[in-house]
Amino acid sequence: MSLDEAARQLRMAGHDAQVAFDCVGLGDLERAQEHAVTLRAAADAAEVALSQALKDLTPDQAQVEGERAITALEDA
């Protein structure tokens, strides 16, 4: 996995966290729970990608790849 994937998964986790939060406020607990589960899966996938990046990339490579991943997500 790449930093692109880590960034994408973190963005998805953030979205699911916001939806779960909003659902709690609306009293829709089933939907809140569903989004809490999917945010956990996305966060776990991001953690796996980041763990691999720590093994594979130097700090300088991580900076370049991280900037590229964030820019690509913003452009999409």
N, CA, C and O atoms as a Tripos MOL2 file, in Angstrom:
@<TRIPOS>MOLECULE
protein
  304   303    76     0     0
PROTEIN
NO_CHARGES

@<TRIPOS>ATOM
      1 N           0.8460   -1.1850    0.0000 N.3       1 MET1
      2 CA          0.0000    0.0000    0.0000 C.3       1 MET1
      3 C           0.8870    1.2420    0.0000 C.2       1 MET1
      4 O           2.0450    1.2000    0.4150 O.2       1 MET1
      5 N           0.3330    2.3150   -0.4620 N.am      2 SER2
      6 CA          1.0820    3.5500   -0.5970 C.3       2 SER2
      7 C           0.5280    4.6320    0.3260 C.2       2 SER2
      8 O          -0.4960    4.4570    0.9860 O.2       2 SER2
      9 N           1.2350    5.7420    0.3450 N.am      3 LEU3
     10 CA          0.7090    6.8800    1.1000 C.3       3 LEU3
     11 C          -0.5590    7.4220    0.4510 C.2       3 LEU3
     12 O          -1.3930    8.0240    1.1280 O.2       3 LEU3
     13 N          -0.7090    7.2140   -0.8530 N.am      4 ASP4
     14 CA         -1.9650    7.5900   -1.5150 C.3       4 ASP4
     15 C          -3.1280    6.8600   -0.8520 C.2       4 ASP4
     16 O          -4.1610    7.4540   -0.5450 O.2       4 ASP4
     17 N          -2.9370    5.5710   -0.6410 N.am      5 GLU5
     18 CA         -3.9990    4.7660   -0.0360 C.3       5 GLU5
     19 C          -4.2280    5.1700    1.4190 C.2       5 GLU5
     20 O          -5.3720    5.2330    1.8700 O.2       5 GLU5
     21 N          -3.1670    5.4400    2.1470 N.am      6 ALA6
     22 CA         -3.3110    5.8780    3.5390 C.3       6 ALA6
     23 C          -4.1030    7.1770    3.6110 C.2       6 ALA6
     24 O          -5.0090    7.3120    4.4340 O.2       6 ALA6
     25 N          -3.7640    8.1220    2.7590 N.am      7 ALA7
     26 CA         -4.4770    9.4040    2.7520 C.3       7 ALA7
     27 C          -5.9490    9.2150    2.3770 C.2       7 ALA7
     28 O          -6.8360    9.8180    2.9810 O.2       7 ALA7
     29 N          -6.1920    8.3800    1.3860 N.am      8 ARG8
     30 CA         -7.5790    8.1250    0.9560 C.3       8 ARG8
     31 C          -8.3780    7.4870    2.0850 C.2       8 ARG8
     32 O          -9.5140    7.8850    2.3440 O.2       8 ARG8
     33 N          -7.7980    6.5080    2.7510 N.am      9 GLN9
     34 CA         -8.4960    5.8320    3.8520 C.3       9 GLN9
     35 C          -8.7460    6.7900    5.0240 C.2       9 GLN9
     36 O          -9.8060    6.7430    5.6480 O.2       9 GLN9
     37 N          -7.7850    7.6430    5.3170 N.am     10 LEU10
     38 CA         -7.9770    8.6130    6.3980 C.3      10 LEU10
     39 C          -9.0840    9.6070    6.0670 C.2      10 LEU10
     40 O          -9.8610    9.9990    6.9370 O.2      10 LEU10
     41 N          -9.1450   10.0090    4.8060 N.am     11 ARG11
     42 CA        -10.2310   10.9130    4.3980 C.3      11 ARG11
     43 C         -11.5850   10.2080    4.5530 C.2      11 ARG11
     44 O         -12.5500   10.8140    5.0190 O.2      11 ARG11
     45 N         -11.6560    8.9440    4.1680 N.am     12 MET12
     46 CA        -12.9070    8.1900    4.3130 C.3      12 MET12
     47 C         -13.2720    8.0300    5.7840 C.2      12 MET12
     48 O         -14.4400    8.1610    6.1490 O.2      12 MET12
     49 N         -12.2870    7.7490    6.6280 N.am     13 ALA13
     50 CA        -12.5460    7.6040    8.0660 C.3      13 ALA13
     51 C         -13.0760    8.9070    8.6430 C.2      13 ALA13
     52 O         -14.0030    8.9020    9.4520 O.2      13 ALA13
     53 N         -12.4880   10.0200    8.2290 N.am     14 GLY14
     54 CA        -12.9620   11.3240    8.7020 C.3      14 GLY14
     55 C         -14.3960   11.5920    8.2920 C.2      14 GLY14
     56 O         -15.1880   12.1140    9.0770 O.2      14 GLY14
     57 N         -14.7250   11.2350    7.0690 N.am     15 HIS15
     58 CA        -16.1000   11.4140    6.5920 C.3      15 HIS15
     59 C         -17.0620   10.5430    7.4000 C.2      15 HIS15
     60 O         -18.1110   11.0100    7.8440 O.2      15 HIS15
     61 N         -16.6960    9.2820    7.5850 N.am     16 ASP16
     62 CA        -17.5720    8.3870    8.3480 C.3      16 ASP16
     63 C         -17.7010    8.8340    9.7930 C.2      16 ASP16
     64 O         -18.7630    8.6700   10.3950 O.2      16 ASP16
     65 N         -16.6480    9.3930   10.3590 N.am     17 ALA17
     66 CA        -16.7290    9.9120   11.7340 C.3      17 ALA17
     67 C         -17.7240   11.0610   11.8060 C.2      17 ALA17
     68 O         -18.5260   11.1320   12.7380 O.2      17 ALA17
     69 N         -17.6780   11.9550   10.8340 N.am     18 GLN18
     70 CA        -18.6130   13.0880   10.8340 C.3      18 GLN18
     71 C         -20.0500   12.6150   10.6620 C.2      18 GLN18
     72 O         -20.9520   13.1110   11.3380 O.2      18 GLN18
     73 N         -20.2680   11.6680    9.7700 N.am     19 VAL19
     74 CA        -21.6230   11.1470    9.5630 C.3      19 VAL19
     75 C         -22.1230   10.4480   10.8300 C.2      19 VAL19
     76 O         -23.2700   10.6410   11.2340 O.2      19 VAL19
     77 N         -21.2710    9.6440   11.4520 N.am     20 ALA20
     78 CA        -21.6600    8.9660   12.6940 C.3      20 ALA20
     79 C         -22.0160    9.9850   13.7620 C.2      20 ALA20
     80 O         -23.0130    9.8250   14.4660 O.2      20 ALA20
     81 N         -21.2170   11.0230   13.8890 N.am     21 PHE21
     82 CA        -21.4780   12.0920   14.8580 C.3      21 PHE21
     83 C         -22.8300   12.7400   14.5910 C.2      21 PHE21
     84 O         -23.6290   12.9280   15.5090 O.2      21 PHE21
     85 N         -23.0810   13.0790   13.3320 N.am     22 ASP22
     86 CA        -24.3500   13.6990   12.9660 C.3      22 ASP22
     87 C         -25.5270   12.7770   13.2540 C.2      22 ASP22
     88 O         -26.5760   13.2250   13.7170 O.2      22 ASP22
     89 N         -25.3490   11.4880   12.9780 N.am     23 CYS23
     90 CA        -26.4180   10.5210   13.2260 C.3      23 CYS23
     91 C         -26.7320   10.4050   14.7170 C.2      23 CYS23
     92 O         -27.8940   10.2660   15.0990 O.2      23 CYS23
     93 N         -25.7020   10.4630   15.5530 N.am     24 VAL24
     94 CA        -25.9380   10.4430   17.0020 C.3      24 VAL24
     95 C         -26.8120   11.6340   17.3770 C.2      24 VAL24
     96 O         -27.7730   11.4950   18.1340 O.2      24 VAL24
     97 N         -26.4750   12.7930   16.8470 N.am     25 GLY25
     98 CA        -27.2530   13.9960   17.1320 C.3      25 GLY25
     99 C         -28.6910   13.9030   16.6720 C.2      25 GLY25
    100 O         -29.5790   14.5260   17.2540 O.2      25 GLY25
    101 N         -28.9190   13.1320   15.6350 N.am     26 LEU26
    102 CA        -30.2800   12.9420   15.1200 C.3      26 LEU26
    103 C         -30.9970   11.7720   15.7820 C.2      26 LEU26
    104 O         -32.1750   11.5300   15.5200 O.2      26 LEU26
    105 N         -30.2860   11.0520   16.6340 N.am     27 GLY27
    106 CA        -30.8780    9.8920   17.2960 C.3      27 GLY27
    107 C         -30.9360    8.6540   16.4370 C.2      27 GLY27
    108 O         -31.5870    7.6780   16.8090 O.2      27 GLY27
    109 N         -30.2700    8.6660   15.2910 N.am     28 ASP28
    110 CA        -30.2570    7.5140   14.3860 C.3      28 ASP28
    111 C         -29.0630    6.6310   14.7590 C.2      28 ASP28
    112 O         -28.0260    6.6550   14.0980 O.2      28 ASP28
    113 N         -29.2280    5.8590   15.8200 N.am     29 LEU29
    114 CA        -28.1070    5.1100   16.3790 C.3      29 LEU29
    115 C         -27.6630    3.9450   15.5100 C.2      29 LEU29
    116 O         -26.4780    3.6150   15.4830 O.2      29 LEU29
    117 N         -28.5900    3.3170   14.8010 N.am     30 GLU30
    118 CA        -28.1860    2.2170   13.9070 C.3      30 GLU30
    119 C         -27.2580    2.7260   12.8140 C.2      30 GLU30
    120 O         -26.2270    2.1160   12.5300 O.2      30 GLU30
    121 N         -27.6240    3.8360   12.2080 N.am     31 ARG31
    122 CA        -26.7830    4.4020   11.1480 C.3      31 ARG31
    123 C         -25.4620    4.9060   11.7280 C.2      31 ARG31
    124 O         -24.4160    4.7680   11.0950 O.2      31 ARG31
    125 N         -25.5050    5.4840   12.9150 N.am     32 ALA32
    126 CA        -24.2710    5.9330   13.5700 C.3      32 ALA32
    127 C         -23.3340    4.7520   13.7920 C.2      32 ALA32
    128 O         -22.1290    4.8600   13.5650 O.2      32 ALA32
    129 N         -23.8800    3.6400   14.2300 N.am     33 GLN33
    130 CA        -23.0490    2.4590   14.4650 C.3      33 GLN33
    131 C         -22.4520    1.9400   13.1610 C.2      33 GLN33
    132 O         -21.2810    1.5650   13.1230 O.2      33 GLN33
    133 N         -23.2410    1.9160   12.1010 N.am     34 GLU34
    134 CA        -22.7320    1.4630   10.8060 C.3      34 GLU34
    135 C         -21.5380    2.3020   10.3660 C.2      34 GLU34
    136 O         -20.5320    1.7680    9.8990 O.2      34 GLU34
    137 N         -21.6560    3.6130   10.5170 N.am     35 HIS35
    138 CA        -20.5620    4.4910   10.1040 C.3      35 HIS35
    139 C         -19.3740    4.3870   11.0510 C.2      35 HIS35
    140 O         -18.2330    4.5640   10.6240 O.2      35 HIS35
    141 N         -19.6150    4.1060   12.3150 N.am     36 ALA36
    142 CA        -18.5120    3.8900   13.2510 C.3      36 ALA36
    143 C         -17.7200    2.6410   12.8620 C.2      36 ALA36
    144 O         -16.4940    2.6200   12.9760 O.2      36 ALA36
    145 N         -18.4120    1.6140   12.4100 N.am     37 VAL37
    146 CA        -17.7370    0.3910   11.9740 C.3      37 VAL37
    147 C         -16.9140    0.6560   10.7130 C.2      37 VAL37
    148 O         -15.7730    0.2050   10.6120 O.2      37 VAL37
    149 N         -17.4840    1.3830    9.7540 N.am     38 THR38
    150 CA        -16.7430    1.6370    8.5180 C.3      38 THR38
    151 C         -15.5840    2.5940    8.7570 C.2      38 THR38
    152 O         -14.5560    2.4940    8.0870 O.2      38 THR38
    153 N         -15.7320    3.5250    9.7060 N.am     39 LEU39
    154 CA        -14.5980    4.4110    9.9860 C.3      39 LEU39
    155 C         -13.4650    3.6210   10.6350 C.2      39 LEU39
    156 O         -12.2920    3.8950   10.3810 O.2      39 LEU39
    157 N         -13.8060    2.6570   11.4600 N.am     40 ARG40
    158 CA        -12.7700    1.8270   12.0750 C.3      40 ARG40
    159 C         -12.0230    1.0160   11.0110 C.2      40 ARG40
    160 O         -10.8000    0.8910   11.0710 O.2      40 ARG40
    161 N         -12.7550    0.4690   10.0450 N.am     41 ALA41
    162 CA        -12.1170   -0.3030    8.9710 C.3      41 ALA41
    163 C         -11.1860    0.5900    8.1480 C.2      41 ALA41
    164 O         -10.0820    0.1790    7.7910 O.2      41 ALA41
    165 N         -11.6310    1.8000    7.8510 N.am     42 ALA42
    166 CA        -10.7970    2.7210    7.0780 C.3      42 ALA42
    167 C          -9.5610    3.1360    7.8760 C.2      42 ALA42
    168 O          -8.4610    3.2070    7.3280 O.2      42 ALA42
    169 N          -9.7390    3.4080    9.1580 N.am     43 ALA43
    170 CA         -8.5930    3.7770   10.0020 C.3      43 ALA43
    171 C          -7.6010    2.6250   10.1010 C.2      43 ALA43
    172 O          -6.3900    2.8410   10.0650 O.2      43 ALA43
    173 N          -8.1060    1.4150   10.2250 N.am     44 ASP44
    174 CA         -7.2180    0.2460   10.2760 C.3      44 ASP44
    175 C          -6.4340    0.0930    8.9740 C.2      44 ASP44
    176 O          -5.2410   -0.2070    8.9990 O.2      44 ASP44
    177 N          -7.0960    0.2950    7.8490 N.am     45 ALA45
    178 CA         -6.4170    0.1900    6.5510 C.3      45 ALA45
    179 C          -5.3500    1.2750    6.4240 C.2      45 ALA45
    180 O          -4.2660    1.0170    5.9010 O.2      45 ALA45
    181 N          -5.6430    2.4690    6.8920 N.am     46 ALA46
    182 CA         -4.6600    3.5490    6.8600 C.3      46 ALA46
    183 C          -3.4620    3.2110    7.7370 C.2      46 ALA46
    184 O          -2.3210    3.4840    7.3640 O.2      46 ALA46
    185 N          -3.7130    2.6230    8.8890 N.am     47 GLU47
    186 CA         -2.6250    2.2620    9.7960 C.3      47 GLU47
    187 C          -1.7080    1.2230    9.1620 C.2      47 GLU47
    188 O          -0.4890    1.3000    9.3130 O.2      47 GLU47
    189 N          -2.2770    0.2590    8.4600 N.am     48 VAL48
    190 CA         -1.4770   -0.7570    7.7730 C.3      48 VAL48
    191 C          -0.5970   -0.0920    6.7050 C.2      48 VAL48
    192 O           0.5900   -0.3970    6.5920 O.2      48 VAL48
    193 N          -1.1830    0.8060    5.9350 N.am     49 ALA49
    194 CA         -0.4290    1.4960    4.8910 C.3      49 ALA49
    195 C           0.6860    2.3460    5.4940 C.2      49 ALA49
    196 O           1.7950    2.3820    4.9620 O.2      49 ALA49
    197 N           0.3980    3.0240    6.5930 N.am     50 LEU50
    198 CA          1.4140    3.8560    7.2280 C.3      50 LEU50
    199 C           2.5340    3.0120    7.8520 C.2      50 LEU50
    200 O           3.7040    3.3900    7.7970 O.2      50 LEU50
    201 N           2.1740    1.8860    8.4360 N.am     51 SER51
    202 CA          3.1890    0.9900    9.0000 C.3      51 SER51
    203 C           4.1440    0.5040    7.9150 C.2      51 SER51
    204 O           5.3560    0.4430    8.1220 O.2      51 SER51
    205 N           3.5860    0.1600    6.7640 N.am     52 GLN52
    206 CA          4.4350   -0.2870    5.6560 C.3      52 GLN52
    207 C           5.2990    0.8530    5.1430 C.2      52 GLN52
    208 O           6.4730    0.6520    4.8290 O.2      52 GLN52
    209 N           4.7270    2.0450    5.0580 N.am     53 ALA53
    210 CA          5.5000    3.2000    4.5950 C.3      53 ALA53
    211 C           6.6640    3.4980    5.5400 C.2      53 ALA53
    212 O           7.7450    3.8790    5.0910 O.2      53 ALA53
    213 N           6.4470    3.3260    6.8380 N.am     54 LEU54
    214 CA          7.5340    3.5250    7.7950 C.3      54 LEU54
    215 C           8.6980    2.5790    7.5240 C.2      54 LEU54
    216 O           9.8560    2.9450    7.7260 O.2      54 LEU54
    217 N           8.3980    1.3770    7.0730 N.am     55 LYS55
    218 CA          9.4350    0.3980    6.7650 C.3      55 LYS55
    219 C          10.1110    0.6820    5.4180 C.2      55 LYS55
    220 O          11.3120    0.4650    5.2580 O.2      55 LYS55
    221 N           9.3250    1.1690    4.4580 N.am     56 ASP56
    222 CA          9.8060    1.2750    3.0840 C.3      56 ASP56
    223 C          10.4210    2.6220    2.7070 C.2      56 ASP56
    224 O          11.2630    2.6830    1.8110 O.2      56 ASP56
    225 N          10.0190    3.6890    3.3700 N.am     57 LEU57
    226 CA         10.4040    5.0280    2.9280 C.3      57 LEU57
    227 C          11.3610    5.7040    3.9140 C.2      57 LEU57
    228 O          11.2490    5.5390    5.1290 O.2      57 LEU57
    229 N          12.2930    6.4600    3.3600 N.am     58 THR58
    230 CA         13.1180    7.3280    4.1900 C.3      58 THR58
    231 C          12.2540    8.5480    4.5540 C.2      58 THR58
    232 O          11.2140    8.7690    3.9330 O.2      58 THR58
    233 N          12.6710    9.3340    5.5430 N.am     59 PRO59
    234 CA         11.9070   10.5470    5.8650 C.3      59 PRO59
    235 C          11.7580   11.4890    4.6710 C.2      59 PRO59
    236 O          10.6950   12.0780    4.4750 O.2      59 PRO59
    237 N          12.8090   11.6330    3.8800 N.am     60 ASP60
    238 CA         12.7110   12.5010    2.7020 C.3      60 ASP60
    239 C          11.7350   11.9430    1.6710 C.2      60 ASP60
    240 O          10.9530   12.6930    1.0860 O.2      60 ASP60
    241 N          11.7780   10.6490    1.4500 N.am     61 GLN61
    242 CA         10.8300   10.0230    0.5190 C.3      61 GLN61
    243 C           9.3990   10.1700    1.0370 C.2      61 GLN61
    244 O           8.4780   10.4350    0.2650 O.2      61 GLN61
    245 N           9.2230    9.9980    2.3320 N.am     62 ALA62
    246 CA          7.8920   10.1170    2.9250 C.3      62 ALA62
    247 C           7.3310   11.5170    2.7340 C.2      62 ALA62
    248 O           6.1420   11.6800    2.4590 O.2      62 ALA62
    249 N           8.1840   12.5320    2.8800 N.am     63 GLN63
    250 CA          7.7190   13.8980    2.6900 C.3      63 GLN63
    251 C           7.2540   14.1270    1.2570 C.2      63 GLN63
    252 O           6.1860   14.6930    1.0270 O.2      63 GLN63
    253 N           8.0580   13.6850    0.3000 N.am     64 VAL64
    254 CA          7.7070   13.8640   -1.1140 C.3      64 VAL64
    255 C           6.4360   13.0870   -1.4500 C.2      64 VAL64
    256 O           5.5110   13.6290   -2.0560 O.2      64 VAL64
    257 N           6.3950   11.8160   -1.0520 N.am     65 GLU65
    258 CA          5.2310   10.9780   -1.3480 C.3      65 GLU65
    259 C           3.9740   11.4880   -0.6330 C.2      65 GLU65
    260 O           2.8800   11.4540   -1.1950 O.2      65 GLU65
    261 N           4.1360   11.9530    0.5920 N.am     66 GLY66
    262 CA          2.9920   12.4740    1.3440 C.3      66 GLY66
    263 C           2.4150   13.7270    0.6930 C.2      66 GLY66
    264 O           1.1980   13.8550    0.5580 O.2      66 GLY66
    265 N           3.2730   14.6390    0.2980 N.am     67 GLU67
    266 CA          2.8030   15.8480   -0.3900 C.3      67 GLU67
    267 C           2.0940   15.4880   -1.6830 C.2      67 GLU67
    268 O           1.0570   16.0620   -2.0140 O.2      67 GLU67
    269 N           2.6590   14.5350   -2.4120 N.am     68 ARG68
    270 CA          2.0480   14.1120   -3.6850 C.3      68 ARG68
    271 C           0.6720   13.4730   -3.4340 C.2      68 ARG68
    272 O          -0.2780   13.7190   -4.1770 O.2      68 ARG68
    273 N           0.5800   12.6580   -2.3840 N.am     69 ALA69
    274 CA         -0.6970   11.9800   -2.0840 C.3      69 ALA69
    275 C          -1.7760   12.9910   -1.7220 C.2      69 ALA69
    276 O          -2.9120   12.8840   -2.1860 O.2      69 ALA69
    277 N          -1.4270   13.9670   -0.8980 N.am     70 ILE70
    278 CA         -2.4090   14.9700   -0.4900 C.3      70 ILE70
    279 C          -2.8240   15.8340   -1.6730 C.2      70 ILE70
    280 O          -4.0050   16.1400   -1.8350 O.2      70 ILE70
    281 N          -1.8710   16.2250   -2.4910 N.am     71 THR71
    282 CA         -2.1910   17.0220   -3.6760 C.3      71 THR71
    283 C          -3.1080   16.2590   -4.6120 C.2      71 THR71
    284 O          -4.0580   16.8270   -5.1520 O.2      71 THR71
    285 N          -2.8330   14.9790   -4.8070 N.am     72 ALA72
    286 CA         -3.6750   14.1690   -5.6960 C.3      72 ALA72
    287 C          -5.1020   14.0780   -5.1700 C.2      72 ALA72
    288 O          -6.0520   14.1330   -5.9500 O.2      72 ALA72
    289 N          -5.2640   13.9380   -3.8420 N.am     73 LEU73
    290 CA         -6.6170   13.8880   -3.2770 C.3      73 LEU73
    291 C          -7.3380   15.2110   -3.4250 C.2      73 LEU73
    292 O          -8.5390   15.2380   -3.6960 O.2      73 LEU73
    293 N          -6.6200   16.3070   -3.2510 N.am     74 GLU74
    294 CA         -7.2390   17.6160   -3.3780 C.3      74 GLU74
    295 C          -7.6720   17.8900   -4.8140 C.2      74 GLU74
    296 O          -8.6850   18.5490   -5.0470 O.2      74 GLU74
    297 N          -6.9060   17.3850   -5.7720 N.am     75 ASP75
    298 CA         -7.2260   17.5840   -7.1930 C.3      75 ASP75
    299 C          -8.3830   16.7040   -7.6530 C.2      75 ASP75
    300 O          -9.0430   17.0060   -8.6470 O.2      75 ASP75
    301 N          -8.6240   15.6260   -6.9330 N.am     76 ALA76
    302 CA         -9.6800   14.6790   -7.3560 C.3      76 ALA76
    303 C         -11.0620   15.1790   -7.0190 C.2      76 ALA76
    304 O         -12.0510   14.5040   -7.3070 O.2      76 ALA76
@<TRIPOS>BOND
     1     1     2 1
     2     2     3 1
     3     3     4 2
     4     3     5 am
     5     5     6 1
     6     6     7 1
     7     7     8 2
     8     7     9 am
     9     9    10 1
    10    10    11 1
    11    11    12 2
    12    11    13 am
    13    13    14 1
    14    14    15 1
    15    15    16 2
    16    15    17 am
    17    17    18 1
    18    18    19 1
    19    19    20 2
    20    19    21 am
    21    21    22 1
    22    22    23 1
    23    23    24 2
    24    23    25 am
    25    25    26 1
    26    26    27 1
    27    27    28 2
    28    27    29 am
    29    29    30 1
    30    30    31 1
    31    31    32 2
    32    31    33 am
    33    33    34 1
    34    34    35 1
    35    35    36 2
    36    35    37 am
    37    37    38 1
    38    38    39 1
    39    39    40 2
    40    39    41 am
    41    41    42 1
    42    42    43 1
    43    43    44 2
    44    43    45 am
    45    45    46 1
    46    46    47 1
    47    47    48 2
    48    47    49 am
    49    49    50 1
    50    50    51 1
    51    51    52 2
    52    51    53 am
    53    53    54 1
    54    54    55 1
    55    55    56 2
    56    55    57 am
    57    57    58 1
    58    58    59 1
    59    59    60 2
    60    59    61 am
    61    61    62 1
    62    62    63 1
    63    63    64 2
    64    63    65 am
    65    65    66 1
    66    66    67 1
    67    67    68 2
    68    67    69 am
    69    69    70 1
    70    70    71 1
    71    71    72 2
    72    71    73 am
    73    73    74 1
    74    74    75 1
    75    75    76 2
    76    75    77 am
    77    77    78 1
    78    78    79 1
    79    79    80 2
    80    79    81 am
    81    81    82 1
    82    82    83 1
    83    83    84 2
    84    83    85 am
    85    85    86 1
    86    86    87 1
    87    87    88 2
    88    87    89 am
    89    89    90 1
    90    90    91 1
    91    91    92 2
    92    91    93 am
    93    93    94 1
    94    94    95 1
    95    95    96 2
    96    95    97 am
    97    97    98 1
    98    98    99 1
    99    99   100 2
   100    99   101 am
   101   101   102 1
   102   102   103 1
   103   103   104 2
   104   103   105 am
   105   105   106 1
   106   106   107 1
   107   107   108 2
   108   107   109 am
   109   109   110 1
   110   110   111 1
   111   111   112 2
   112   111   113 am
   113   113   114 1
   114   114   115 1
   115   115   116 2
   116   115   117 am
   117   117   118 1
   118   118   119 1
   119   119   120 2
   120   119   121 am
   121   121   122 1
   122   122   123 1
   123   123   124 2
   124   123   125 am
   125   125   126 1
   126   126   127 1
   127   127   128 2
   128   127   129 am
   129   129   130 1
   130   130   131 1
   131   131   132 2
   132   131   133 am
   133   133   134 1
   134   134   135 1
   135   135   136 2
   136   135   137 am
   137   137   138 1
   138   138   139 1
   139   139   140 2
   140   139   141 am
   141   141   142 1
   142   142   143 1
   143   143   144 2
   144   143   145 am
   145   145   146 1
   146   146   147 1
   147   147   148 2
   148   147   149 am
   149   149   150 1
   150   150   151 1
   151   151   152 2
   152   151   153 am
   153   153   154 1
   154   154   155 1
   155   155   156 2
   156   155   157 am
   157   157   158 1
   158   158   159 1
   159   159   160 2
   160   159   161 am
   161   161   162 1
   162   162   163 1
   163   163   164 2
   164   163   165 am
   165   165   166 1
   166   166   167 1
   167   167   168 2
   168   167   169 am
   169   169   170 1
   170   170   171 1
   171   171   172 2
   172   171   173 am
   173   173   174 1
   174   174   175 1
   175   175   176 2
   176   175   177 am
   177   177   178 1
   178   178   179 1
   179   179   180 2
   180   179   181 am
   181   181   182 1
   182   182   183 1
   183   183   184 2
   184   183   185 am
   185   185   186 1
   186   186   187 1
   187   187   188 2
   188   187   189 am
   189   189   190 1
   190   190   191 1
   191   191   192 2
   192   191   193 am
   193   193   194 1
   194   194   195 1
   195   195   196 2
   196   195   197 am
   197   197   198 1
   198   198   199 1
   199   199   200 2
   200   199   201 am
   201   201   202 1
   202   202   203 1
   203   203   204 2
   204   203   205 am
   205   205   206 1
   206   206   207 1
   207   207   208 2
   208   207   209 am
   209   209   210 1
   210   210   211 1
   211   211   212 2
   212   211   213 am
   213   213   214 1
   214   214   215 1
   215   215   216 2
   216   215   217 am
   217   217   218 1
   218   218   219 1
   219   219   220 2
   220   219   221 am
   221   221   222 1
   222   222   223 1
   223   223   224 2
   224   223   225 am
   225   225   226 1
   226   226   227 1
   227   227   228 2
   228   227   229 am
   229   229   230 1
   230   230   231 1
   231   231   232 2
   232   231   233 am
   233   233   234 1
   234   234   235 1
   235   235   236 2
   236   235   237 am
   237   237   238 1
   238   238   239 1
   239   239   240 2
   240   239   241 am
   241   241   242 1
   242   242   243 1
   243   243   244 2
   244   243   245 am
   245   245   246 1
   246   246   247 1
   247   247   248 2
   248   247   249 am
   249   249   250 1
   250   250   251 1
   251   251   252 2
   252   251   253 am
   253   253   254 1
   254   254   255 1
   255   255   256 2
   256   255   257 am
   257   257   258 1
   258   258   259 1
   259   259   260 2
   260   259   261 am
   261   261   262 1
   262   262   263 1
   263   263   264 2
   264   263   265 am
   265   265   266 1
   266   266   267 1
   267   267   268 2
   268   267   269 am
   269   269   270 1
   270   270   271 1
   271   271   272 2
   272   271   273 am
   273   273   274 1
   274   274   275 1
   275   275   276 2
   276   275   277 am
   277   277   278 1
   278   278   279 1
   279   279   280 2
   280   279   281 am
   281   281   282 1
   282   282   283 1
   283   283   284 2
   284   283   285 am
   285   285   286 1
   286   286   287 1
   287   287   288 2
   288   287   289 am
   289   289   290 1
   290   290   291 1
   291   291   292 2
   292   291   293 am
   293   293   294 1
   294   294   295 1
   295   295   296 2
   296   295   297 am
   297   297   298 1
   298   298   299 1
   299   299   300 2
   300   299   301 am
   301   301   302 1
   302   302   303 1
   303   303   304 2
@<TRIPOS>SUBSTRUCTURE
     1 MET1         2 RESIDUE 1 A MET
     2 SER2         6 RESIDUE 1 A SER
     3 LEU3        10 RESIDUE 1 A LEU
     4 ASP4        14 RESIDUE 1 A ASP
     5 GLU5        18 RESIDUE 1 A GLU
     6 ALA6        22 RESIDUE 1 A ALA
     7 ALA7        26 RESIDUE 1 A ALA
     8 ARG8        30 RESIDUE 1 A ARG
     9 GLN9        34 RESIDUE 1 A GLN
    10 LEU10       38 RESIDUE 1 A LEU
    11 ARG11       42 RESIDUE 1 A ARG
    12 MET12       46 RESIDUE 1 A MET
    13 ALA13       50 RESIDUE 1 A ALA
    14 GLY14       54 RESIDUE 1 A GLY
    15 HIS15       58 RESIDUE 1 A HIS
    16 ASP16       62 RESIDUE 1 A ASP
    17 ALA17       66 RESIDUE 1 A ALA
    18 GLN18       70 RESIDUE 1 A GLN
    19 VAL19       74 RESIDUE 1 A VAL
    20 ALA20       78 RESIDUE 1 A ALA
    21 PHE21       82 RESIDUE 1 A PHE
    22 ASP22       86 RESIDUE 1 A ASP
    23 CYS23       90 RESIDUE 1 A CYS
    24 VAL24       94 RESIDUE 1 A VAL
    25 GLY25       98 RESIDUE 1 A GLY
    26 LEU26      102 RESIDUE 1 A LEU
    27 GLY27      106 RESIDUE 1 A GLY
    28 ASP28      110 RESIDUE 1 A ASP
    29 LEU29      114 RESIDUE 1 A LEU
    30 GLU30      118 RESIDUE 1 A GLU
    31 ARG31      122 RESIDUE 1 A ARG
    32 ALA32      126 RESIDUE 1 A ALA
    33 GLN33      130 RESIDUE 1 A GLN
    34 GLU34      134 RESIDUE 1 A GLU
    35 HIS35      138 RESIDUE 1 A HIS
    36 ALA36      142 RESIDUE 1 A ALA
    37 VAL37      146 RESIDUE 1 A VAL
    38 THR38      150 RESIDUE 1 A THR
    39 LEU39      154 RESIDUE 1 A LEU
    40 ARG40      158 RESIDUE 1 A ARG
    41 ALA41      162 RESIDUE 1 A ALA
    42 ALA42      166 RESIDUE 1 A ALA
    43 ALA43      170 RESIDUE 1 A ALA
    44 ASP44      174 RESIDUE 1 A ASP
    45 ALA45      178 RESIDUE 1 A ALA
    46 ALA46      182 RESIDUE 1 A ALA
    47 GLU47      186 RESIDUE 1 A GLU
    48 VAL48      190 RESIDUE 1 A VAL
    49 ALA49      194 RESIDUE 1 A ALA
    50 LEU50      198 RESIDUE 1 A LEU
    51 SER51      202 RESIDUE 1 A SER
    52 GLN52      206 RESIDUE 1 A GLN
    53 ALA53      210 RESIDUE 1 A ALA
    54 LEU54      214 RESIDUE 1 A LEU
    55 LYS55      218 RESIDUE 1 A LYS
    56 ASP56      222 RESIDUE 1 A ASP
    57 LEU57      226 RESIDUE 1 A LEU
    58 THR58      230 RESIDUE 1 A THR
    59 PRO59      234 RESIDUE 1 A PRO
    60 ASP60      238 RESIDUE 1 A ASP
    61 GLN61      242 RESIDUE 1 A GLN
    62 ALA62      246 RESIDUE 1 A ALA
    63 GLN63      250 RESIDUE 1 A GLN
    64 VAL64      254 RESIDUE 1 A VAL
    65 GLU65      258 RESIDUE 1 A GLU
    66 GLY66      262 RESIDUE 1 A GLY
    67 GLU67      266 RESIDUE 1 A GLU
    68 ARG68      270 RESIDUE 1 A ARG
    69 ALA69      274 RESIDUE 1 A ALA
    70 ILE70      278 RESIDUE 1 A ILE
    71 THR71      282 RESIDUE 1 A THR
    72 ALA72      286 RESIDUE 1 A ALA
    73 LEU73      290 RESIDUE 1 A LEU
    74 GLU74      294 RESIDUE 1 A GLU
    75 ASP75      298 RESIDUE 1 A ASP
    76 ALA76      302 RESIDUE 1 A ALA
